[in-house]
Amino acid sequence: MKKIILTISFACLVASGMTAQIKIGKTSIGKGKIEAAQKAAKALTVSDAEMAEMAAKSIKWMDENNPVCTTKDKDKKKKAYAERLEKIFGPYKNYDGLNLNYKVYYVTDINAFASPDGSVRVFSSLMDIMTDDELLGIIGHEIGHVKLGHSKKAYKQALLTAATTQYAGETGGSVGSLVNSANIGDFAQALVEAQFSQTQETAADEYSYTFLVSNGKDPKALISAFKKLADLGSGKDSFKDKILSSHPGSEKRAQNIEKKIEKDSKKKK
């Protein structure tokens, strides 16, 4: 199978008939600037309502600026992606008391993410390398970040940092006053590149495990999904370097799920 390398960048559609790189805005913030902004961000405030509004606007911007697959698409390939996701994930859109909405972006990047408002976005190239159950396991992991409050915390911090870095001195201390159509694409970047701690990743993995088991799916699908991601992480300037930094240790995480399956199997005996 051909390896597809993920690149997070500001990019337009490539040649006709081909997929595109995900378009997430155009902001690039250096490490030193981020550290300084994180300290300054403490002086700003953001309410849950403001954060939810920004998340919804960011998702709307991304949906409008990326090729979205629909079940009514005239392009048969794009229609097939949408129909497949509907079949895989449709039955679980209200899982665990959540109100989830989901779409496929027809892009070359291999990724999936979930917004604090319950918006789940899956990239077509991720679907290309995953079985249905593996994909459901990855989506279950993203749902876990939403249900457990990780997405909300990560986006809130990223929003504060971006706001302080770009607009320091232009606000009375409220992130909400920074929202406008000119910079919404920049803030959308925070959704795709949200960073989670190892503890949060483990918790989301365990949530996905429970999600699969409770719905009659084989949790081993999560193991094989992680191993596929780990395999993509080999080589210089790799997929792992570019995106797995926010989803660290796929091989180790696969081993953790294997141990959990073994442990649960012993309990049943």
SULPE-V75403 format. One record per pair of residues at least 12 apart in sequence whose ideal C-beta (glycine too) atoms are under 7 Angstrom apart, sorted by the first residue. I is the first residue (numbers start at 1). J is the second residue. D is the distance in whole Angstrom. If there is no record, write none. Layout:
BEGIN
i = {I I}
j = {J J}
d = {D D}
END
This chain:
BEGIN
i = {1 3 4 4 4 5 6 6 6 6 6 6 7 7 8 8 8 8 9 10 10 10 11 13 19 19 19 19 20 20 20 21 21 21 22 22 22 22 22 22 23 23 24 24 24 24 25 25 25 25 26 26 27 27 27 29 33 34 37 37 37 38 40 40 41 41 41 43 44 44 44 44 44 45 45 46 46 46 46 50 50 51 51 51 51 51 52 52 53 54 54 54 55 55 55 55 55 56 57 57 58 58 58 58 59 59 59 61 61 61 62 63 65 66 66 67 67 67 68 68 68 69 69 69 69 69 70 71 71 78 81 81 81 81 82 84 85 85 85 88 88 88 89 89 89 95 96 98 98 98 98 99 100 100 100 101 101 102 102 103 104 104 104 105 105 105 106 107 107 107 108 109 109 110 110 110 110 110 110 111 111 111 112 112 112 112 113 113 113 114 114 114 114 114 115 115 116 116 116 116 118 120 120 122 129 130 130 131 133 133 133 134 134 134 136 136 137 137 137 137 137 138 140 140 140 140 141 141 141 143 144 144 144 144 145 145 147 148 148 148 150 150 150 151 154 154 154 155 155 155 158 158 159 159 159 160 162 162 162 163 163 193 194 195 196 198 201 201 202 205 205 205 208 209 209 209 219 219 220 222 223 223 223 226 226 226 227 227 229 229 230 230 230 233}
j = {129 232 108 110 125 239 109 110 111 239 242 243 21 242 24 192 193 242 21 23 25 26 23 67 106 107 108 124 67 107 108 107 108 109 66 105 107 109 123 192 65 66 62 188 189 192 185 186 188 189 185 186 162 186 189 165 165 161 161 164 165 161 164 168 160 161 164 173 160 163 164 173 175 173 174 156 159 160 175 175 176 116 152 155 156 159 116 117 179 159 179 187 115 116 117 155 191 117 179 184 184 187 188 191 115 117 119 184 185 188 188 103 185 105 107 105 106 107 103 104 105 81 82 104 106 124 82 83 86 106 104 106 124 127 104 127 102 104 122 132 135 136 102 136 139 143 147 118 143 146 147 118 118 120 143 118 119 120 122 121 122 124 127 121 123 124 124 123 124 125 125 123 125 123 125 126 129 232 239 123 126 243 126 138 139 142 142 191 192 142 143 145 146 151 151 191 146 151 152 155 146 139 142 139 228 225 228 221 217 218 221 221 224 225 212 217 208 212 221 222 225 225 207 208 211 212 204 205 208 211 203 204 207 208 196 204 207 203 204 207 196 200 204 194 194 195 196 190 191 194 190 194 175 187 190 175 186 187 190 175 178 246 246 246 246 248 247 248 256 253 256 257 222 222 257 260 257 261 261 257 254 257 258 250 253 254 251 254 244 250 250 251 254 250}
d = {7 6 6 6 5 6 5 5 6 5 5 5 6 6 7 7 7 7 6 7 6 4 6 7 5 5 5 6 6 5 7 6 6 6 6 6 5 5 7 7 5 5 7 5 5 5 4 4 5 4 7 7 7 4 6 6 6 6 5 4 4 5 5 6 4 5 5 7 5 6 6 6 6 6 6 6 6 6 4 6 4 7 7 7 5 7 7 6 7 6 6 6 5 5 5 6 7 5 7 5 6 5 4 5 5 7 5 5 5 5 5 7 7 5 6 7 4 7 5 7 6 4 4 4 5 7 5 5 6 5 5 7 5 6 6 7 6 5 6 5 6 6 6 7 6 7 6 5 7 7 6 5 5 6 7 6 5 4 7 6 5 6 7 6 5 7 5 5 6 7 5 5 6 6 5 5 7 7 7 5 6 6 6 6 6 6 6 6 5 4 6 6 5 6 7 5 7 5 4 5 6 6 6 7 6 6 7 7 5 6 4 5 6 4 7 6 5 6 5 4 5 6 7 3 4 6 5 6 4 7 7 4 3 6 7 5 7 6 7 6 6 5 7 6 4 6 6 6 6 6 3 6 6 6 6 6 7 6 6 5 5 7 7 5 6 6 7 7 7 6 7 7 6 6 6 6 6 6 7 5 5 5 6 4 5 4 7 5 7 4 4 4 7 7}
END
